[in-house]
Amino acid sequence: MTKIVIIGGSFGGLTAAFELRRQLGRRAEITVVSETEVFAFAPSFPWVALGSRLPEDISIGLDRLLTRKGINFLHAAVQRIDPAKQQVDAGDRLLGYDYLVVATGAHLDFAAIPGLGPEKGYTHSIMTLEHAVATNKAWQQYLEKGGPVVIGSTQGVSCFGPAYEFIFGAEHALWKLGLRDKASLTFVTSEPYVSHFGLGGFRQAGRVLEDEFAEKDIRVFTNAVVEEVQPDRVILGDGTELPFKFSLFVPPFRGVDAVINSGLGNPKGFAVVDDYYRHKSYPNIYVTGVAVAVAPKEATPVPTGVPKTGFMTEHMSKAVAHNITAEILGREAQALPVGKLDVTCIADLGEKAAFMTAKPALPPREKTYLKKSRWAHRLKVLFERYFLFKLKRGMMNLP
Ligand SMILES: Cc1cc2nc3c(=O)[nH]c(=O)nc-3n(C[C@H](O)[C@H](O)[C@H](O)COP(=O)(O)OP(=O)(O)OC[C@H]3O[C@@H](n4cnc5c(N)ncnc54)[C@H](O)[C@@H]3O)c2cc1C
């Protein structure tokens, strides 16, 4: 029987696992290896941090989810991949494979900037469920005293949405609690302009979000390099000092150690793939989601990366599943170049949200749509429930 090993138990890994099971039935033995035991719905992390969701509202244990579908689950951190022997070293287990799917996301490189991050630094984070939970505690403590808030995305980020969502959510929460006059809010981003998003901009999003920042009285620094964070201030590359009582930053991204140490990554640790999501050097290794290297369309003055959203990740994983199935069953593979991936995203702005869609995500584009409204916020809430409802039933094949 064909052996398929999938590393990663999130959007990329689960979509690939369910789709492969659906398309191949019992023709393949599928094993998912993940260092996290639960799937957590990342788009809701800002809400966890601000206290409107509990971790259990948005997370599901992987073991039950997968084994019910006849997919093996191994809770372990992969140390190395040996493409020559077709083996994965998962600590005390060696797993052989015919096909490997790498869906390992990114390493959050807090160590790249002195004083950055929740573990060894002074800034909070919403990039993992654990971070979001810890941030909620710090946010509750902050609310007792108030003071300046500095939120942002550092150089080398390729996921800009969370910082926008957190600052607008925080502003709305402060306003609802009657504490807005106790806080000055500052937004810092490595993007050359508001709403560049690592995608070269997005229709009228710049104007919409600039208006939103102005209406909400939030100071903005673009093209910013975070040089250092001290216990009470962020220091930018041009020497600007931003004092804070609460600060949260999205860190630079790089590929995970398992990919880098196995020689499968580019200099930043992301894997270069062909139009079928096959690794450029090892055609039986497929890569999906954030782990894929995507070259920016344009160089920005301060380095930024191209986002690989949940929506894009699902589409990559479906292509991966289709193409592995095609190889096994002798059917035709389908190309889906990363440059042709579409994106749909709802950026929450507190009581409203911006609904955005672009075909393709990277310019030049055939079609774009953007609407800021209350219904978009409600849609984001409904989407969360719909996604988790479907996932609990082993389905991730969204539109
Ligand atoms: C706060 C936040 C908000 C977001 N909001 C949105 C949104 O509104 N819409 C949207 O489309 N996208 C959103 N995203 C982006 C979306 O979450 C990502 O696109 C998606 O998570 C990428 O999935 P992935 O499977 O590639 O990687 P990840 O979700 O990062 O998953 C990586 C998986 O690999 C596992 N792993 C890593 N290394 C190893 C190893 N060595 N051994 C074993 N397992 C390993 C991890 O445990 C994890 O299970 C958001 C992201 C964040 C952080």
The ligand as an SDF file (V2000), in Angstrom:
LIG
                    3D

 53 58  0  0  0  0  0  0  0  0999 V2000
   -3.3940   35.4620   14.1640 C   0  0  0  0  0  0  0  0  0  0  0  0
   -3.6000   34.9450   12.7730 C   0  0  0  0  0  0  0  0  0  0  0  0
   -4.7270   35.3190   12.0600 C   0  0  0  0  0  0  0  0  0  0  0  0
   -4.9430   34.8470   10.7740 C   0  0  0  0  0  0  0  0  0  0  0  0
   -6.0670   35.1960   10.1030 N   0  0  0  0  0  0  0  0  0  0  0  0
   -6.3240   34.6710    8.8910 C   0  0  0  0  0  0  0  0  0  0  0  0
   -7.5650   34.9610    8.2190 C   0  0  0  0  0  0  0  0  0  0  0  0
   -8.4060   35.7030    8.7360 O   0  0  0  0  0  0  0  0  0  0  0  0
   -7.7600   34.3940    7.0090 N   0  0  0  0  0  0  0  0  0  0  0  0
   -6.8360   33.5810    6.4090 C   0  0  0  0  0  0  0  0  0  0  0  0
   -7.0750   33.0830    5.3110 O   0  0  0  0  0  0  0  0  0  0  0  0
   -5.6620   33.2970    7.0240 N   0  0  0  0  0  0  0  0  0  0  0  0
   -5.3930   33.8140    8.2460 C   0  0  0  0  0  0  0  0  0  0  0  0
   -4.2190   33.5180    8.8830 N   0  0  0  0  0  0  0  0  0  0  0  0
   -3.2130   32.7190    8.1770 C   0  0  0  0  0  0  0  0  0  0  0  0
   -3.4720   31.2320    8.3530 C   0  0  0  0  0  0  0  0  0  0  0  0
   -3.6090   30.9100    9.7000 O   0  0  0  0  0  0  0  0  0  0  0  0
   -2.2980   30.5000    7.7120 C   0  0  0  0  0  0  0  0  0  0  0  0
   -2.3510   30.7510    6.3400 O   0  0  0  0  0  0  0  0  0  0  0  0
   -2.3780   29.0050    7.9630 C   0  0  0  0  0  0  0  0  0  0  0  0
   -2.3110   28.7270    9.3310 O   0  0  0  0  0  0  0  0  0  0  0  0
   -1.2600   28.3040    7.2270 C   0  0  0  0  0  0  0  0  0  0  0  0
   -1.4000   26.9430    7.4340 O   0  0  0  0  0  0  0  0  0  0  0  0
   -0.1530   25.9500    7.3650 P   0  0  0  0  0  0  0  0  0  0  0  0
   -0.7330   24.5780    7.5670 O   0  0  0  0  0  0  0  0  0  0  0  0
    0.6520   26.2200    6.1640 O   0  0  0  0  0  0  0  0  0  0  0  0
    0.7950   26.3530    8.6040 O   0  0  0  0  0  0  0  0  0  0  0  0
    0.5080   26.4410   10.1490 P   0  0  0  0  0  0  0  0  0  0  0  0
   -0.9100   26.7960   10.4210 O   0  0  0  0  0  0  0  0  0  0  0  0
    1.5630   27.3080   10.7100 O   0  0  0  0  0  0  0  0  0  0  0  0
    0.7110   24.9620   10.6870 O   0  0  0  0  0  0  0  0  0  0  0  0
    1.9620   24.3350   10.7490 C   0  0  0  0  0  0  0  0  0  0  0  0
    1.7780   22.9670   11.3660 C   0  0  0  0  0  0  0  0  0  0  0  0
    3.0060   22.2600   11.2780 O   0  0  0  0  0  0  0  0  0  0  0  0
    3.3320   21.7180   12.5620 C   0  0  0  0  0  0  0  0  0  0  0  0
    4.7960   21.6140   12.6070 N   0  0  0  0  0  0  0  0  0  0  0  0
    5.7280   22.5670   12.3660 C   0  0  0  0  0  0  0  0  0  0  0  0
    6.9610   22.0690   12.4620 N   0  0  0  0  0  0  0  0  0  0  0  0
    6.8170   20.7590   12.7720 C   0  0  0  0  0  0  0  0  0  0  0  0
    7.7380   19.6940   13.0140 C   0  0  0  0  0  0  0  0  0  0  0  0
    9.0550   19.8780   12.9660 N   0  0  0  0  0  0  0  0  0  0  0  0
    7.2360   18.4850   13.3270 N   0  0  0  0  0  0  0  0  0  0  0  0
    5.8940   18.2750   13.4060 C   0  0  0  0  0  0  0  0  0  0  0  0
    4.9820   19.2440   13.1800 N   0  0  0  0  0  0  0  0  0  0  0  0
    5.4440   20.4580   12.8670 C   0  0  0  0  0  0  0  0  0  0  0  0
    2.7210   22.6890   13.5440 C   0  0  0  0  0  0  0  0  0  0  0  0
    2.5590   22.0720   14.8040 O   0  0  0  0  0  0  0  0  0  0  0  0
    1.3990   22.9870   12.8360 C   0  0  0  0  0  0  0  0  0  0  0  0
    0.4660   21.9460   13.0970 O   0  0  0  0  0  0  0  0  0  0  0  0
   -3.9740   33.9890   10.1810 C   0  0  0  0  0  0  0  0  0  0  0  0
   -2.8260   33.6280   10.8950 C   0  0  0  0  0  0  0  0  0  0  0  0
   -2.6360   34.0820   12.1780 C   0  0  0  0  0  0  0  0  0  0  0  0
   -1.4150   33.6590   12.9370 C   0  0  0  0  0  0  0  0  0  0  0  0
  1  2  1  0
  2  3  1  0
  2 52  2  0
  3  4  2  0
  4  5  1  0
  4 50  1  0
  5  6  2  0
  6  7  1  0
  6 13  1  0
  7  8  2  0
  7  9  1  0
  9 10  1  0
 10 11  2  0
 10 12  1  0
 12 13  2  0
 13 14  1  0
 14 15  1  0
 14 50  1  0
 15 16  1  0
 16 17  1  0
 16 18  1  0
 18 19  1  0
 18 20  1  0
 20 21  1  0
 20 22  1  0
 22 23  1  0
 23 24  1  0
 24 25  2  0
 24 26  1  0
 24 27  1  0
 27 28  1  0
 28 29  2  0
 28 30  1  0
 28 31  1  0
 31 32  1  0
 32 33  1  0
 33 34  1  0
 33 48  1  0
 34 35  1  0
 35 36  1  0
 35 46  1  0
 36 37  1  0
 36 45  1  0
 37 38  2  0
 38 39  1  0
 39 40  1  0
 39 45  2  0
 40 41  1  0
 40 42  2  0
 42 43  1  0
 43 44  2  0
 44 45  1  0
 46 47  1  0
 46 48  1  0
 48 49  1  0
 50 51  2  0
 51 52  1  0
 52 53  1  0
M  END
$$$$
